[in-house]
Amino acid sequence: MTFVSLDQKPVLEPVPGFRGRFVHGEGMSLAYWDIAAGACLPEHHHPHEQIVSVVTGQLEMTVGGETRVLDSGTSLVIPSNVPHGARAVTDCRVIDAFHPVRDEYR
């Protein structure tokens, strides 16, 4: 068992405007993002299954060529290796869950 205080985790900014803190277990990772309005995450893919959950704000997601705006309280499941990207319509708070662990964010 591990208790984690997000305030004690380093902030990573893998692309401009996407600032996140990460918590890792043996089989999954959680990312807590603060995303600046207008910030873009280029289309990419990875072997991890991902669940995106918008806590506040609006996040435009393009997944497998389909674009939708996710509002607060909306979640999206992205299967493994499906191309996806994002653009923050407003300032956002987002939680991403990844399986398996995102080792590059340790």
TIDO-533764 format. One record per atom (N, C-alpha, C): atom name; residue in one letter; residue number from 0; x, y, z. Coordinates in steps of 0.001 Angstrom, whole numbers, plus 500000, padded with zeros to 6 digits. Layout:
! TIDO-533764
NODE  a r   k      x      y      z
NODE CA A NUM      X      Y      Z
...
END
This chain:
! TIDO-533764
NODE  a r   k      x      y      z
NODE  N M   0 500845 498836 500000
NODE CA M   0 500000 500000 500000
NODE  C M   0 500900 501241 500000
NODE  N T   1 500521 502234 499199
NODE CA T   1 501288 503475 499123
NODE  C T   1 500324 504659 499130
NODE  N F   2 500553 505600 500019
NODE CA F   2 499791 506844 500029
NODE  C F   2 500611 507891 499293
NODE  N V   3 499950 508664 498438
NODE CA V   3 500653 509632 497606
NODE  C V   3 499998 511001 497763
NODE  N S   4 500812 512029 498005
NODE CA S   4 500343 513414 498009
NODE  C S   4 500748 514046 496674
NODE  N L   5 499772 514454 495886
NODE CA L   5 500091 515043 494580
NODE  C L   5 500972 516278 494711
NODE  N D   6 500826 517020 495797
NODE CA D   6 501642 518215 496004
NODE  C D   6 503131 517888 496086
NODE  N Q   7 503451 516646 496414
NODE CA Q   7 504847 516245 496532
NODE  C Q   7 505393 515594 495261
NODE  N K   8 504539 515439 494248
NODE CA K   8 504978 514849 492982
NODE  C K   8 505500 515959 492072
NODE  N P   9 506552 515690 491293
NODE CA P   9 507046 516708 490363
NODE  C P   9 506045 516946 489237
NODE  N V  10 506038 518154 488725
NODE CA V  10 505197 518498 487576
NODE  C V  10 506017 518275 486312
NODE  N L  11 505461 517487 485399
NODE CA L  11 506085 517252 484105
NODE  C L  11 505275 517970 483038
NODE  N E  12 505955 518478 482015
NODE CA E  12 505282 519165 480904
NODE  C E  12 505797 518559 479593
NODE  N P  13 505232 517387 479206
NODE CA P  13 505737 516700 478018
NODE  C P  13 505517 517469 476715
NODE  N V  14 504475 518303 476665
NODE CA V  14 504260 519244 475560
NODE  C V  14 503803 520562 476176
NODE  N P  15 504089 521691 475526
NODE CA P  15 503719 522982 476105
NODE  C P  15 502229 523070 476449
NODE  N G  16 501958 523503 477669
NODE CA G  16 500589 523697 478125
NODE  C G  16 499957 522492 478783
NODE  N F  17 500594 521323 478724
NODE CA F  17 500104 520106 479374
NODE  C F  17 501013 519817 480566
NODE  N R  18 500579 520253 481760
NODE CA R  18 501367 520080 482972
NODE  C R  18 500703 518999 483825
NODE  N G  19 501469 517940 484135
NODE CA G  19 500874 516808 484827
NODE  C G  19 501698 516279 485979
NODE  N R  20 500993 515647 486895
NODE CA R  20 501604 514909 488005
NODE  C R  20 501123 513469 487878
NODE  N F  21 502010 512527 488149
NODE CA F  21 501732 511130 487853
NODE  C F  21 501861 510255 489084
NODE  N V  22 500960 509277 489157
NODE CA V  22 500984 508267 490216
NODE  C V  22 501004 506911 489517
NODE  N H  23 501914 506041 489941
NODE CA H  23 502096 504750 489290
NODE  C H  23 501901 503605 490274
NODE  N G  24 501173 502596 489833
NODE CA G  24 501070 501339 490560
NODE  C G  24 501851 500287 489801
NODE  N E  25 501607 499034 490115
NODE CA E  25 502297 497964 489403
NODE  C E  25 501776 497793 487980
NODE  N G  26 500480 498027 487774
NODE CA G  26 499892 497756 486467
NODE  C G  26 499229 498923 485782
NODE  N M  27 499233 500103 486415
NODE CA M  27 498568 501250 485806
NODE  C M  27 499189 502556 486278
NODE  N S  28 498888 503620 485534
NODE CA S  28 499325 504969 485895
NODE  C S  28 498129 505899 485848
NODE  N L  29 498126 506892 486737
NODE CA L  29 497169 507991 486687
NODE  C L  29 497933 509277 486427
NODE  N A  30 497383 510091 485535
NODE CA A  30 497952 511408 485246
NODE  C A  30 496924 512461 485624
NODE  N Y  31 497347 513442 486406
NODE CA Y  31 496502 514568 486808
NODE  C Y  31 497006 515783 486052
NODE  N W  32 496246 516221 485051
NODE CA W  32 496670 517283 484142
NODE  C W  32 496000 518614 484451
NODE  N D  33 496777 519672 484357
NODE CA D  33 496272 521041 484235
NODE  C D  33 496687 521466 482833
NODE  N I  34 495692 521750 481992
NODE CA I  34 495954 522030 480581
NODE  C I  34 495512 523458 480269
NODE  N A  35 496414 524221 479668
NODE CA A  35 496126 525618 479327
NODE  C A  35 495255 525690 478080
NODE  N A  36 494317 526620 478083
NODE CA A  36 493463 526842 476912
NODE  C A  36 494329 527031 475672
NODE  N G  37 493965 526343 474601
NODE CA G  37 494691 526447 473341
NODE  C G  37 495840 525466 473191
NODE  N A  38 496247 524811 474266
NODE CA A  38 497356 523847 474181
NODE  C A  38 496932 522644 473343
NODE  N C  39 497866 522162 472527
NODE CA C  39 497587 521028 471630
NODE  C C  39 498526 519870 471903
NODE  N L  40 497961 518681 471941
NODE CA L  40 498730 517445 472032
NODE  C L  40 498663 516801 470655
NODE  N P  41 499778 516750 469939
NODE CA P  41 499760 516196 468580
NODE  C P  41 499263 514747 468554
NODE  N E  42 498713 514367 467408
NODE CA E  42 498248 512990 467264
NODE  C E  42 499404 512018 467515
NODE  N H  43 499114 510966 468235
NODE CA H  43 500099 509949 468585
NODE  C H  43 499350 508664 468919
NODE  N H  44 500065 507615 469196
NODE CA H  44 499459 506378 469685
NODE  C H  44 500477 505670 470570
NODE  N H  45 499983 504776 471384
NODE CA H  45 500831 504016 472296
NODE  C H  45 500136 502698 472624
NODE  N P  46 500877 501742 473150
NODE CA P  46 500272 500436 473437
NODE  C P  46 499343 500434 474658
NODE  N H  47 499299 501535 475378
NODE CA H  47 498503 501601 476602
NODE  C H  47 497028 501872 476285
NODE  N E  48 496137 501162 476954
NODE CA E  48 494733 501556 476959
NODE  C E  48 494657 502809 477827
NODE  N Q  49 493792 503755 477448
NODE CA Q  49 493719 505029 478165
NODE  C Q  49 492264 505401 478400
NODE  N I  50 491982 505885 479594
NODE CA I  50 490675 506472 479891
NODE  C I  50 490906 507926 480260
NODE  N V  51 490247 508823 479523
NODE CA V  51 490340 510265 479729
NODE  C V  51 489088 510701 480479
NODE  N S  52 489248 511464 481548
NODE CA S  52 488109 511985 482298
NODE  C S  52 488298 513482 482512
NODE  N V  53 487405 514279 481944
NODE CA V  53 487481 515735 482079
NODE  C V  53 486808 516133 483393
NODE  N V  54 487578 516759 484269
NODE CA V  54 487071 517194 485565
NODE  C V  54 486464 518590 485439
NODE  N T  55 487207 519509 484806
NODE CA T  55 486693 520852 484537
NODE  C T  55 487146 521286 483148
NODE  N G  56 486368 522149 482520
NODE CA G  56 486726 522715 481231
NODE  C G  56 486215 521896 480061
NODE  N Q  57 486734 522238 478878
NODE CA Q  57 486372 521550 477640
NODE  C Q  57 487640 521134 476907
NODE  N L  58 487673 519871 476497
NODE CA L  58 488819 519309 475809
NODE  C L  58 488344 518683 474505
NODE  N E  59 488881 519174 473390
NODE CA E  59 488558 518590 472095
NODE  C E  59 489500 517415 471843
NODE  N M  60 488931 516260 471587
NODE CA M  60 489715 515043 471335
NODE  C M  60 489414 514536 469931
NODE  N T  61 490469 514137 469244
NODE CA T  61 490318 513433 467976
NODE  C T  61 490870 512032 468189
NODE  N V  62 490011 511042 467983
NODE CA V  62 490377 509646 468219
NODE  C V  62 489970 508839 466994
NODE  N G  63 490935 508200 466372
NODE CA G  63 490640 507398 465193
NODE  C G  63 489964 508195 464094
NODE  N G  64 490302 509485 463979
NODE CA G  64 489741 510341 462946
NODE  C G  64 488425 511027 463296
NODE  N E  65 487840 510725 464463
NODE CA E  65 486587 511350 464892
NODE  C E  65 486870 512385 465974
NODE  N T  66 486332 513600 465804
NODE CA T  66 486578 514697 466741
NODE  C T  66 485316 515017 467526
NODE  N R  67 485490 515168 468840
NODE CA R  67 484390 515569 469730
NODE  C R  67 484950 516437 470842
NODE  N V  68 484100 517289 471399
NODE CA V  68 484474 518101 472560
NODE  C V  68 483937 517411 473802
NODE  N L  69 484838 517152 474744
NODE CA L  69 484462 516557 476023
NODE  C L  69 484284 517670 477043
NODE  N D  70 483163 517655 477745
NODE CA D  70 482868 518631 478790
NODE  C D  70 483150 518026 480159
NODE  N S  71 483098 518857 481193
NODE CA S  71 483250 518391 482566
NODE  C S  71 482324 517211 482817
NODE  N G  72 482855 516176 483430
NODE CA G  72 482058 515003 483749
NODE  C G  72 481987 513981 482632
NODE  N T  73 482698 514208 481532
NODE CA T  73 482689 513279 480399
NODE  C T  73 483979 512466 480390
NODE  N S  74 483841 511180 480066
NODE CA S  74 485003 510308 479945
NODE  C S  74 485043 509689 478564
NODE  N L  75 486218 509225 478186
NODE CA L  75 486455 508626 476881
NODE  C L  75 487425 507467 477056
NODE  N V  76 487110 506325 476468
NODE CA V  76 488001 505171 476502
NODE  C V  76 488709 505083 475155
NODE  N I  77 490042 505066 475186
NODE CA I  77 490852 504965 473975
NODE  C I  77 491553 503611 473996
NODE  N P  78 491221 502734 473044
NODE CA P  78 491882 501430 473009
NODE  C P  78 493367 501552 472683
NODE  N S  79 494082 500507 472959
NODE CA S  79 495509 500420 472672
NODE  C S  79 495789 500704 471193
NODE  N N  80 496835 501496 470929
NODE CA N  80 497367 501783 469593
NODE  C N  80 496439 502551 468658
NODE  N V  81 495367 503154 469157
NODE CA V  81 494493 503977 468317
NODE  C V  81 495046 505399 468294
NODE  N P  82 495252 505987 467107
NODE CA P  82 495762 507360 467032
NODE  C P  82 494788 508349 467686
NODE  N H  83 495361 509294 468453
NODE CA H  83 494538 510302 469120
NODE  C H  83 495369 511552 469405
NODE  N G  84 494668 512663 469547
NODE CA G  84 495285 513934 469890
NODE  C G  84 494260 514794 470603
NODE  N A  85 494702 515946 471126
NODE CA A  85 493797 516782 471915
NODE  C A  85 494142 518256 471754
NODE  N R  86 493111 519090 471999
NODE CA R  86 493282 520539 472055
NODE  C R  86 492375 521061 473155
NODE  N A  87 492933 521856 474055
NODE CA A  87 492139 522425 475145
NODE  C A  87 491349 523618 474619
NODE  N V  88 490030 523509 474648
NODE CA V  88 489161 524616 474241
NODE  C V  88 489205 525701 475309
NODE  N T  89 489224 525275 476568
NODE CA T  89 489341 526162 477731
NODE  C T  89 490452 525605 478615
NODE  N D  90 490804 526324 479673
NODE CA D  90 491658 525712 480693
NODE  C D  90 490946 524457 481187
NODE  N C  91 491687 523388 481394
NODE CA C  91 491088 522099 481763
NODE  C C  91 491835 521450 482913
NODE  N R  92 491094 520653 483634
NODE CA R  92 491673 519676 484559
NODE  C R  92 491183 518324 484076
NODE  N V  93 492125 517426 483873
NODE CA V  93 491824 516121 483283
NODE  C V  93 492579 515050 484062
NODE  N I  94 491936 513904 484254
NODE CA I  94 492604 512739 484822
NODE  C I  94 492636 511670 483743
NODE  N D  95 493831 511156 483469
NODE CA D  95 494005 510043 482538
NODE  C D  95 494435 508815 483318
NODE  N A  96 493830 507669 482982
NODE CA A  96 494270 506377 483512
NODE  C A  96 494879 505593 482355
NODE  N F  97 496025 504966 482597
NODE CA F  97 496729 504187 481583
NODE  C F  97 496995 502781 482102
NODE  N H  98 496809 501815 481216
NODE CA H  98 497193 500429 481512
NODE  C H  98 497883 499866 480290
NODE  N P  99 499065 499303 480410
NODE CA P  99 499880 499193 481618
NODE  C P  99 500534 500528 482002
NODE  N V 100 501439 500466 482954
NODE CA V 100 502126 501635 483490
NODE  C V 100 502822 502418 482377
NODE  N R 101 502777 503767 482465
NODE CA R 101 503513 504639 481550
NODE  C R 101 504897 504895 482156
NODE  N D 102 505827 503984 481907
NODE CA D 102 507166 504083 482495
NODE  C D 102 507889 505375 482116
NODE  N E 103 507613 505919 480920
NODE CA E 103 508308 507139 480506
NODE  C E 103 507929 508343 481363
NODE  N Y 104 506881 508244 482174
NODE CA Y 104 506481 509346 483046
NODE  C Y 104 506902 509118 484496
NODE  N R 105 507711 508117 484755
NODE CA R 105 508184 507884 486137
NODE  C R 105 509207 508934 486519
END
